[in-house]
């Protein structure tokens, strides 16, 4: 594996500029880097590069927003945001659009992270388990916090032992199953994304080492399809987990609307 690893020019540049500063700051806290020549790992450099690219793109789009004469790029992004908002409403519920900032941001980050690895001289930060684990933990904490916010701490914890429609007497069986199920979601989200991206990058590197330039091209073209698909799967699972976390609130809202319609049929008819 070490023979297949290639140094990235941008990582070398960033470490040459900021490496001494990182070493000094780490020394102040008593941290010693294993590789003092490269204290900033490849994945961290690529993560910050993608963050800068996304923030820059957002600022450019914001400066060119127009209601009367929208540009082509604005129309494309409006369609993407509209589609994502519609999916959130369908999967999570009426308040699903409120989760758009987190879902959209993490989806954009994973999409660009996956695709940038297909460009020679760069790597996909999602080929590092640390990055995918960070994304998975972020989603895991977020949907639990939203579940507590939507239902309250007591009812949300109760649904682990007795989900809606399940009798209380089987709570001792359901509780460990639910805990294991929710805990495994971190592994599921992180390992699925990491395994697919890392595996594809590894195949490209191996083919490039055997027959440069031409042999990796079919796999790279396939990656143009599979990399967005991996981002889409991650986003879909995030929506599903969010929908499950706030589902009780939606059921209560629907019940309340039905109850109100029964008592005020004239409002329902209107």
ROFIMI-956304 format. One record per residue (C-alpha): z, x, y; residue number from 1. Coordinates in pm, 1 decimal. Example, Ala and Ser with C-alpha at 12.3 -4.5 7.8 and 13.67 -1.06 7.14 Angstrom:
BEGIN
<w: 780.0&u: 1230.0&v: -450.0&num: 1>
<w: 714.0&u: 1367.0&v: -106.0&num: 2>
% end
This chain:
BEGIN
<w: 0.0&u: 0.0&v: 0.0&num: 1>
<w: 76.6&u: 284.9&v: 241.7&num: 2>
<w: -277.0&u: 421.0&v: 191.2&num: 3>
<w: -420.5&u: 82.6&v: 285.9&num: 4>
<w: -213.9&u: 60.6&v: 603.7&num: 5>
<w: -401.1&u: 156.8&v: 918.1&num: 6>
<w: -253.3&u: 231.2&v: 1257.3&num: 7>
<w: -345.3&u: -18.4&v: 1528.4&num: 8>
<w: -460.8&u: 122.3&v: 1858.6&num: 9>
<w: -271.5&u: -137.5&v: 2057.8&num: 10>
<w: 52.6&u: -62.4&v: 1871.3&num: 11>
<w: 12.5&u: 306.8&v: 1945.8&num: 12>
<w: -54.5&u: 230.2&v: 2312.7&num: 13>
<w: 245.5&u: -1.8&v: 2351.1&num: 14>
<w: 476.1&u: 243.5&v: 2175.6&num: 15>
<w: 350.1&u: 525.8&v: 2395.9&num: 16>
<w: 430.4&u: 321.5&v: 2709.0&num: 17>
<w: 744.7&u: 130.8&v: 2611.8&num: 18>
<w: 868.6&u: 327.9&v: 2309.9&num: 19>
<w: 1092.8&u: 569.3&v: 2507.5&num: 20>
<w: 1251.0&u: 275.8&v: 2692.5&num: 21>
<w: 1320.3&u: 93.0&v: 2366.3&num: 22>
<w: 1473.3&u: 407.8&v: 2215.9&num: 23>
<w: 1705.1&u: 450.6&v: 2514.2&num: 24>
<w: 1813.4&u: 85.7&v: 2512.4&num: 25>
<w: 1871.4&u: 97.5&v: 2138.0&num: 26>
<w: 2075.6&u: 415.6&v: 2178.3&num: 27>
<w: 2302.4&u: 242.6&v: 2430.0&num: 28>
<w: 2395.4&u: -11.4&v: 2161.1&num: 29>
<w: 2426.0&u: 252.8&v: 1888.7&num: 30>
<w: 2107.4&u: 147.8&v: 1710.8&num: 31>
<w: 1902.5&u: 421.1&v: 1545.2&num: 32>
<w: 1535.4&u: 356.0&v: 1468.4&num: 33>
<w: 1396.1&u: 470.6&v: 1134.1&num: 34>
<w: 1067.9&u: 569.8&v: 1297.5&num: 35>
<w: 1139.8&u: 707.4&v: 1642.1&num: 36>
<w: 767.3&u: 766.2&v: 1696.3&num: 37>
<w: 704.5&u: 392.4&v: 1659.7&num: 38>
<w: 1019.1&u: 197.3&v: 1748.7&num: 39>
<w: 823.5&u: -122.7&v: 1815.8&num: 40>
<w: 678.5&u: -259.4&v: 1487.4&num: 41>
<w: 319.9&u: -381.0&v: 1455.1&num: 42>
<w: 416.8&u: -746.8&v: 1416.1&num: 43>
<w: 636.4&u: -747.3&v: 1729.1&num: 44>
<w: 357.8&u: -594.3&v: 1938.2&num: 45>
<w: 111.9&u: -857.4&v: 1813.3&num: 46>
<w: 359.1&u: -1140.1&v: 1874.2&num: 47>
<w: 406.1&u: -1039.7&v: 2237.4&num: 48>
<w: 31.3&u: -990.9&v: 2279.4&num: 49>
<w: -30.5&u: -1347.3&v: 2158.7&num: 50>
<w: 244.3&u: -1485.1&v: 2382.5&num: 51>
<w: 83.7&u: -1311.6&v: 2682.0&num: 52>
<w: -260.3&u: -1446.9&v: 2584.2&num: 53>
<w: -132.7&u: -1804.2&v: 2545.1&num: 54>
<w: 65.0&u: -1795.1&v: 2870.0&num: 55>
<w: -235.7&u: -1649.0&v: 3051.1&num: 56>
<w: -463.7&u: -1917.2&v: 2908.6&num: 57>
<w: -216.9&u: -2188.2&v: 3011.9&num: 58>
<w: -200.9&u: -2052.6&v: 3368.0&num: 59>
<w: -580.9&u: -2037.2&v: 3392.5&num: 60>
<w: -614.0&u: -2394.1&v: 3265.4&num: 61>
<w: -344.8&u: -2514.3&v: 3502.6&num: 62>
<w: -521.0&u: -2359.7&v: 3801.8&num: 63>
<w: -847.4&u: -2532.5&v: 3706.3&num: 64>
<w: -714.2&u: -2878.8&v: 3626.2&num: 65>
<w: -920.5&u: -3151.9&v: 3787.5&num: 66>
<w: -908.3&u: -3529.0&v: 3754.2&num: 67>
<w: -1244.7&u: -3602.8&v: 3916.1&num: 68>
<w: -1444.3&u: -3312.5&v: 3774.7&num: 69>
<w: -1281.7&u: -3171.7&v: 3459.3&num: 70>
<w: -1440.7&u: -2861.6&v: 3308.6&num: 71>
<w: -1557.5&u: -2827.2&v: 2950.7&num: 72>
<w: -1252.0&u: -2623.8&v: 2851.6&num: 73>
<w: -1020.2&u: -2884.3&v: 3003.9&num: 74>
<w: -1196.9&u: -3162.1&v: 2813.1&num: 75>
<w: -1161.5&u: -2971.2&v: 2485.4&num: 76>
<w: -790.2&u: -2915.3&v: 2536.2&num: 77>
<w: -735.0&u: -3274.4&v: 2648.7&num: 78>
<w: -897.3&u: -3393.2&v: 2325.2&num: 79>
<w: -680.7&u: -3154.8&v: 2121.6&num: 80>
<w: -362.6&u: -3267.9&v: 2296.5&num: 81>
<w: -462.4&u: -3632.5&v: 2263.2&num: 82>
<w: -531.2&u: -3590.7&v: 1892.2&num: 83>
<w: -199.2&u: -3412.7&v: 1838.2&num: 84>
<w: -13.7&u: -3681.2&v: 2032.4&num: 85>
<w: -179.3&u: -3950.0&v: 1820.6&num: 86>
<w: -78.6&u: -3772.3&v: 1498.3&num: 87>
<w: 279.8&u: -3744.2&v: 1622.1&num: 88>
<w: 289.3&u: -4115.5&v: 1699.9&num: 89>
<w: 148.4&u: -4201.9&v: 1356.1&num: 90>
<w: 371.8&u: -3968.7&v: 1155.8&num: 91>
<w: 694.4&u: -3945.5&v: 1356.3&num: 92>
<w: 691.9&u: -4281.9&v: 1532.0&num: 93>
<w: 669.5&u: -4430.2&v: 1881.9&num: 94>
<w: 870.3&u: -4145.4&v: 2033.0&num: 95>
<w: 670.1&u: -3879.9&v: 1852.7&num: 96>
<w: 490.1&u: -3763.0&v: 2166.1&num: 97>
<w: 824.9&u: -3632.6&v: 2292.4&num: 98>
<w: 803.4&u: -3356.9&v: 2030.4&num: 99>
<w: 459.9&u: -3243.5&v: 2150.7&num: 100>
<w: 582.7&u: -2931.0&v: 2339.6&num: 101>
<w: 743.4&u: -2772.2&v: 2032.5&num: 102>
<w: 482.2&u: -2884.3&v: 1779.9&num: 103>
<w: 189.2&u: -2793.3&v: 2003.9&num: 104>
<w: 332.2&u: -2455.1&v: 2101.2&num: 105>
<w: 415.9&u: -2343.3&v: 1749.1&num: 106>
<w: 80.4&u: -2474.8&v: 1624.2&num: 107>
<w: -109.7&u: -2279.8&v: 1891.3&num: 108>
<w: 93.4&u: -1966.8&v: 1821.4&num: 109>
<w: 30.1&u: -1979.3&v: 1445.1&num: 110>
<w: -339.4&u: -2060.0&v: 1491.7&num: 111>
<w: -401.9&u: -1764.5&v: 1724.8&num: 112>
<w: -178.2&u: -1539.0&v: 1510.8&num: 113>
<w: -382.6&u: -1619.8&v: 1201.0&num: 114>
<w: -722.4&u: -1579.4&v: 1365.2&num: 115>
<w: -650.9&u: -1258.3&v: 1556.3&num: 116>
<w: -614.2&u: -1075.0&v: 1226.8&num: 117>
<w: -986.8&u: -1129.3&v: 1164.6&num: 118>
<w: -1071.4&u: -913.8&v: 1467.9&num: 119>
<w: -1109.4&u: -544.4&v: 1378.4&num: 120>
<w: -834.3&u: -333.3&v: 1532.7&num: 121>
<w: -575.6&u: -611.4&v: 1525.4&num: 122>
<w: -345.4&u: -767.4&v: 1265.5&num: 123>
<w: -214.9&u: -1117.4&v: 1209.5&num: 124>
<w: 156.8&u: -1119.0&v: 1293.6&num: 125>
<w: 191.5&u: -1405.4&v: 1045.9&num: 126>
<w: 118.7&u: -1149.9&v: 772.1&num: 127>
<w: 476.9&u: -1033.8&v: 834.4&num: 128>
<w: 749.8&u: -1236.4&v: 660.3&num: 129>
<w: 979.1&u: -1181.2&v: 960.3&num: 130>
<w: 742.6&u: -1373.0&v: 1189.4&num: 131>
<w: 679.5&u: -1663.1&v: 951.8&num: 132>
<w: 1052.1&u: -1683.5&v: 875.3&num: 133>
<w: 1124.2&u: -1703.1&v: 1247.0&num: 134>
<w: 875.8&u: -1991.7&v: 1284.6&num: 135>
<w: 1023.3&u: -2171.1&v: 983.1&num: 136>
<w: 1383.5&u: -2134.4&v: 1103.2&num: 137>
<w: 1280.9&u: -2260.5&v: 1449.3&num: 138>
<w: 1127.2&u: -2575.4&v: 1298.5&num: 139>
<w: 1423.7&u: -2623.2&v: 1061.1&num: 140>
<w: 1683.3&u: -2602.8&v: 1338.2&num: 141>
<w: 1473.0&u: -2816.1&v: 1573.2&num: 142>
<w: 1424.0&u: -3112.4&v: 1341.6&num: 143>
<w: 1792.5&u: -3112.5&v: 1243.2&num: 144>
<w: 1896.5&u: -3108.0&v: 1609.9&num: 145>
<w: 1654.7&u: -3391.9&v: 1685.1&num: 146>
<w: 1793.4&u: -3587.6&v: 1389.8&num: 147>
<w: 2148.2&u: -3547.5&v: 1521.3&num: 148>
<w: 2031.6&u: -3638.1&v: 1872.3&num: 149>
<w: 1850.5&u: -3949.8&v: 1750.0&num: 150>
<w: 2109.8&u: -4082.0&v: 1505.9&num: 151>
<w: 2438.5&u: -3917.5&v: 1594.7&num: 152>
<w: 2614.6&u: -3650.1&v: 1392.8&num: 153>
<w: 2790.7&u: -3893.4&v: 1156.5&num: 154>
<w: 2495.8&u: -4112.1&v: 1052.6&num: 155>
<w: 2267.3&u: -3809.1&v: 1025.6&num: 156>
<w: 2503.0&u: -3626.1&v: 790.8&num: 157>
<w: 2557.8&u: -3948.3&v: 597.8&num: 158>
<w: 2188.4&u: -3980.2&v: 512.9&num: 159>
<w: 2213.2&u: -3654.9&v: 315.7&num: 160>
<w: 2459.7&u: -3818.6&v: 77.0&num: 161>
<w: 2318.2&u: -4170.9&v: 88.1&num: 162>
<w: 1960.6&u: -4204.9&v: 218.0&num: 163>
<w: 1855.3&u: -4556.6&v: 325.2&num: 164>
<w: 1831.4&u: -4787.9&v: 25.4&num: 165>
<w: 2036.1&u: -4563.5&v: -204.4&num: 166>
<w: 2374.7&u: -4693.6&v: -327.9&num: 167>
<w: 2680.3&u: -4493.9&v: -226.2&num: 168>
<w: 2804.7&u: -4435.9&v: -580.4&num: 169>
<w: 2533.3&u: -4177.4&v: -645.9&num: 170>
<w: 2622.8&u: -3980.6&v: -330.1&num: 171>
<w: 2779.6&u: -3694.1&v: -533.1&num: 172>
<w: 2441.4&u: -3648.7&v: -702.8&num: 173>
<w: 2224.7&u: -3694.9&v: -394.6&num: 174>
<w: 2422.1&u: -3464.2&v: -163.2&num: 175>
<w: 2354.8&u: -3132.5&v: -345.0&num: 176>
<w: 1993.2&u: -3237.1&v: -409.1&num: 177>
<w: 1935.6&u: -3308.3&v: -39.5&num: 178>
<w: 2106.1&u: -2986.2&v: 69.4&num: 179>
<w: 1892.3&u: -2779.5&v: -169.0&num: 180>
<w: 1579.8&u: -2971.4&v: -65.4&num: 181>
<w: 1633.0&u: -2911.8&v: 306.6&num: 182>
<w: 1735.0&u: -2549.3&v: 257.7&num: 183>
<w: 1422.9&u: -2479.2&v: 52.2&num: 184>
<w: 1203.0&u: -2597.7&v: 337.8&num: 185>
<w: 1265.2&u: -2270.5&v: 521.5&num: 186>
<w: 1137.3&u: -2075.2&v: 221.6&num: 187>
<w: 850.5&u: -2317.5&v: 168.4&num: 188>
<w: 724.5&u: -2297.1&v: 526.9&num: 189>
<w: 767.2&u: -1920.9&v: 563.2&num: 190>
<w: 643.4&u: -1804.3&v: 222.0&num: 191>
<w: 339.2&u: -2034.6&v: 215.5&num: 192>
<w: 213.9&u: -1911.6&v: 551.2&num: 193>
<w: 303.4&u: -1547.9&v: 486.1&num: 194>
<w: 151.3&u: -1542.1&v: 136.6&num: 195>
<w: -181.4&u: -1689.6&v: 241.7&num: 196>
<w: -227.8&u: -1478.1&v: 553.9&num: 197>
<w: -100.9&u: -1154.1&v: 397.8&num: 198>
<w: -311.0&u: -1207.3&v: 85.0&num: 199>
<w: -628.0&u: -1262.1&v: 284.1&num: 200>
<w: -565.6&u: -959.7&v: 506.2&num: 201>
<w: -495.7&u: -747.0&v: 199.7&num: 202>
<w: -823.9&u: -852.3&v: 36.8&num: 203>
<w: -1014.8&u: -769.0&v: 356.3&num: 204>
<w: -853.1&u: -424.2&v: 379.8&num: 205>
<w: -923.6&u: -346.8&v: 12.7&num: 206>
<w: -1286.9&u: -454.0&v: 42.0&num: 207>
<w: -1326.8&u: -257.8&v: 365.0&num: 208>
<w: -1189.5&u: 55.4&v: 195.6&num: 209>
<w: -1445.4&u: 17.6&v: -86.6&num: 210>
<w: -1756.6&u: -84.6&v: 108.9&num: 211>
<w: -1701.9&u: -67.1&v: 485.7&num: 212>
<w: -1840.7&u: -328.4&v: 725.4&num: 213>
<w: -2037.9&u: -550.7&v: 486.6&num: 214>
<w: -1811.3&u: -624.9&v: 188.5&num: 215>
<w: -1528.0&u: -792.2&v: 390.5&num: 216>
<w: -1764.9&u: -1021.0&v: 584.0&num: 217>
<w: -1768.0&u: -1313.5&v: 333.8&num: 218>
<w: -1387.3&u: -1314.8&v: 318.9&num: 219>
<w: -1365.3&u: -1294.7&v: 697.6&num: 220>
<w: -1602.4&u: -1589.4&v: 737.7&num: 221>
<w: -1392.1&u: -1782.2&v: 486.1&num: 222>
<w: -1086.6&u: -1691.4&v: 692.1&num: 223>
<w: -1235.3&u: -1874.5&v: 990.7&num: 224>
<w: -1181.6&u: -2191.3&v: 784.4&num: 225>
<w: -863.1&u: -2108.8&v: 592.6&num: 226>
<w: -663.8&u: -1964.1&v: 884.3&num: 227>
<w: -681.8&u: -2282.4&v: 1098.5&num: 228>
<w: -608.4&u: -2480.0&v: 780.9&num: 229>
<w: -284.2&u: -2287.0&v: 730.8&num: 230>
<w: -182.5&u: -2361.6&v: 1089.9&num: 231>
<w: -267.8&u: -2729.8&v: 1038.8&num: 232>
<w: -54.9&u: -2746.9&v: 721.2&num: 233>
<w: 241.3&u: -2589.7&v: 902.2&num: 234>
<w: 208.6&u: -2838.9&v: 1189.9&num: 235>
<w: 172.7&u: -3134.9&v: 952.6&num: 236>
<w: 485.1&u: -3037.4&v: 760.1&num: 237>
<w: 671.5&u: -2998.0&v: 1089.1&num: 238>
<w: 573.2&u: -3352.2&v: 1187.0&num: 239>
<w: 675.6&u: -3489.6&v: 847.0&num: 240>
<w: 1015.7&u: -3321.5&v: 868.1&num: 241>
<w: 1064.5&u: -3454.5&v: 1221.4&num: 242>
<w: 964.9&u: -3802.8&v: 1107.1&num: 243>
<w: 1221.5&u: -3791.0&v: 828.0&num: 244>
<w: 1494.5&u: -3667.6&v: 1062.4&num: 245>
<w: 1452.9&u: -3949.0&v: 1319.5&num: 246>
<w: 1327.3&u: -4219.9&v: 1081.2&num: 247>
<w: 1647.1&u: -4426.0&v: 1086.7&num: 248>
<w: 1628.0&u: -4462.1&v: 1460.9&num: 249>
<w: 1272.2&u: -4595.4&v: 1430.9&num: 250>
<w: 1377.0&u: -4842.6&v: 1164.9&num: 251>
<w: 1656.9&u: -4958.8&v: 1390.5&num: 252>
<w: 1417.6&u: -4996.8&v: 1683.6&num: 253>
<w: 1173.4&u: -5199.4&v: 1474.6&num: 254>
<w: 1457.7&u: -5418.2&v: 1351.3&num: 255>
<w: 1577.5&u: -5466.2&v: 1706.9&num: 256>
<w: 1230.2&u: -5567.7&v: 1826.5&num: 257>
<w: 1194.0&u: -5809.6&v: 1536.3&num: 258>
<w: 1538.6&u: -5952.2&v: 1606.8&num: 259>
<w: 1452.6&u: -5996.7&v: 1973.3&num: 260>
<w: 1118.7&u: -6162.1&v: 1890.1&num: 261>
<w: 1294.2&u: -6408.8&v: 1660.8&num: 262>
<w: 1530.9&u: -6514.0&v: 1939.3&num: 263>
<w: 1268.2&u: -6503.4&v: 2214.6&num: 264>
<w: 940.3&u: -6617.4&v: 2056.9&num: 265>
<w: 788.2&u: -6672.3&v: 2397.9&num: 266>
<w: 819.7&u: -6299.3&v: 2472.2&num: 267>
<w: 669.4&u: -6213.5&v: 2135.2&num: 268>
<w: 378.7&u: -6450.5&v: 2196.1&num: 269>
<w: 321.6&u: -6298.8&v: 2537.3&num: 270>
% end
